[in-house]
C-alpha cells in the first residue's frame, strides 16, 4: 500500500512537469510566447499526440480546491 502513494505522487509530478514543458515550448498557441518558434517547430513532431489534451487541460476553468485534490 505504501507503493501506491508513491506511484500516485509520481504520476501527478510527471503530469505537472509535462504541462510546464508544453507551456514553455508551445505557449504561443495560448498567447504565451516564451521561446523562438524555431525550437518549437523542431519539437512539434514529438508532441503532436499530446497537444489536444494539453490545450484542454490548460484552458479548463480552475478553482483553488483543484490544487488540493
GROMACS elastic network, one bead per residue, 0.5 to 0.9 nm:
[ bonds ]
;  ai    aj funct       b0    kb
    1     4     6  0.53037   500
    1     5     6  0.71863   500
    2     5     6  0.56518   500
    2     6     6  0.68670   500
    2     7     6  0.89749   500
    3     6     6  0.50910   500
    3     7     6  0.61194   500
    3     8     6  0.87008   500
    4     7     6  0.50320   500
    4     8     6  0.62288   500
    4     9     6  0.86004   500
    5     8     6  0.52043   500
    5     9     6  0.61559   500
    5    10     6  0.85335   500
    6     9     6  0.51301   500
    6    10     6  0.60482   500
    6    11     6  0.86151   500
    7    10     6  0.50440   500
    7    11     6  0.61810   500
    7    12     6  0.86248   500
    8    11     6  0.51596   500
    8    12     6  0.61922   500
    8    13     6  0.85752   500
    9    12     6  0.51328   500
    9    13     6  0.60783   500
    9    14     6  0.85758   500
   10    13     6  0.50707   500
   10    14     6  0.60912   500
   10    15     6  0.85905   500
   11    14     6  0.51298   500
   11    15     6  0.62087   500
   11    16     6  0.87125   500
   12    15     6  0.51418   500
   12    16     6  0.62760   500
   12    17     6  0.86798   500
   13    16     6  0.51866   500
   13    17     6  0.61683   500
   13    18     6  0.85265   500
   14    17     6  0.51440   500
   14    18     6  0.60138   500
   14    19     6  0.85272   500
   15    18     6  0.50843   500
   15    19     6  0.61195   500
   15    20     6  0.86255   500
   16    19     6  0.50770   500
   16    20     6  0.62191   500
   16    21     6  0.86541   500
   17    20     6  0.50460   500
   17    21     6  0.61349   500
   17    22     6  0.85920   500
   18    21     6  0.50571   500
   18    22     6  0.61345   500
   18    23     6  0.85190   500
   18    54     6  0.89020   500
   19    22     6  0.51748   500
   19    23     6  0.60953   500
   19    24     6  0.86542   500
   19    54     6  0.68841   500
   19    57     6  0.85440   500
   19    58     6  0.80716   500
   20    23     6  0.50449   500
   20    24     6  0.61822   500
   20    25     6  0.86316   500
   21    24     6  0.52227   500
   21    25     6  0.61347   500
   21    26     6  0.82173   500
   22    25     6  0.52353   500
   22    26     6  0.54461   500
   22    27     6  0.68729   500
   22    47     6  0.84556   500
   22    50     6  0.89985   500
   22    51     6  0.81828   500
   22    54     6  0.74815   500
   23    26     6  0.54647   500
   23    28     6  0.82505   500
   23    29     6  0.89322   500
   23    30     6  0.84404   500
   23    32     6  0.77687   500
   23    34     6  0.86632   500
   23    54     6  0.87794   500
   23    58     6  0.86391   500
   24    27     6  0.55766   500
   24    28     6  0.86245   500
   24    32     6  0.80859   500
   24    33     6  0.81831   500
   24    34     6  0.61516   500
   24    35     6  0.71491   500
   25    28     6  0.79578   500
   25    33     6  0.85987   500
   25    34     6  0.72811   500
   25    35     6  0.65518   500
   25    36     6  0.86777   500
   25    37     6  0.83324   500
   25    39     6  0.77448   500
   25    40     6  0.55555   500
   25    43     6  0.82292   500
   26    29     6  0.59342   500
   26    30     6  0.78813   500
   26    32     6  0.80750   500
   26    33     6  0.79280   500
   26    34     6  0.83609   500
   26    35     6  0.84742   500
   26    37     6  0.83474   500
   26    40     6  0.63026   500
   26    44     6  0.86297   500
   26    51     6  0.88293   500
   27    30     6  0.53440   500
   27    31     6  0.61876   500
   27    33     6  0.57746   500
   27    34     6  0.68284   500
   27    35     6  0.86306   500
   28    34     6  0.72934   500
   28    35     6  0.86597   500
   28    37     6  0.83119   500
   29    32     6  0.72836   500
   29    33     6  0.82397   500
   29    55     6  0.85361   500
   30    33     6  0.84149   500
   30    55     6  0.80144   500
   30    58     6  0.86967   500
   30    59     6  0.85323   500
   33    36     6  0.76495   500
   33    37     6  0.84795   500
   34    37     6  0.89385   500
   35    38     6  0.84137   500
   35    39     6  0.74136   500
   35    40     6  0.76430   500
   36    39     6  0.61765   500
   36    40     6  0.70638   500
   37    41     6  0.60714   500
   37    42     6  0.86509   500
   38    41     6  0.52721   500
   38    42     6  0.64848   500
   38    43     6  0.89939   500
   39    42     6  0.50921   500
   39    43     6  0.64727   500
   39    44     6  0.86524   500
   40    43     6  0.52288   500
   40    44     6  0.60296   500
   41    45     6  0.78410   500
   42    45     6  0.72632   500
   42    46     6  0.86519   500
   43    46     6  0.57177   500
   43    47     6  0.68227   500
   44    47     6  0.54085   500
   44    48     6  0.60208   500
   45    48     6  0.56482   500
   45    49     6  0.86259   500
   46    49     6  0.77664   500
   46    50     6  0.87434   500
   47    50     6  0.53720   500
   47    51     6  0.63842   500
   48    51     6  0.54654   500
   48    52     6  0.80553   500
   49    52     6  0.71856   500
   49    53     6  0.83014   500
   50    53     6  0.56828   500
   50    54     6  0.60963   500
   50    55     6  0.87208   500
   51    54     6  0.50596   500
   51    55     6  0.60931   500
   51    56     6  0.85981   500
   52    55     6  0.52655   500
   52    56     6  0.62931   500
   52    57     6  0.86784   500
   53    56     6  0.50883   500
   53    57     6  0.61028   500
   53    58     6  0.86125   500
   54    57     6  0.50619   500
   54    58     6  0.60901   500
   54    59     6  0.85546   500
   55    58     6  0.51678   500
   55    59     6  0.60159   500
   55    60     6  0.83921   500
   56    59     6  0.53996   500
   56    60     6  0.60134   500
   57    60     6  0.54408   500
   57    61     6  0.88056   500
   58    61     6  0.83484   500
   59    62     6  0.87391   500
   62    65     6  0.83148   500
   62    66     6  0.65549   500
   62    67     6  0.88262   500
   63    66     6  0.54608   500
   63    67     6  0.78732   500
   64    67     6  0.61847   500
   64    68     6  0.75103   500
   65    68     6  0.51943   500
   65    69     6  0.67154   500
   66    69     6  0.55883   500
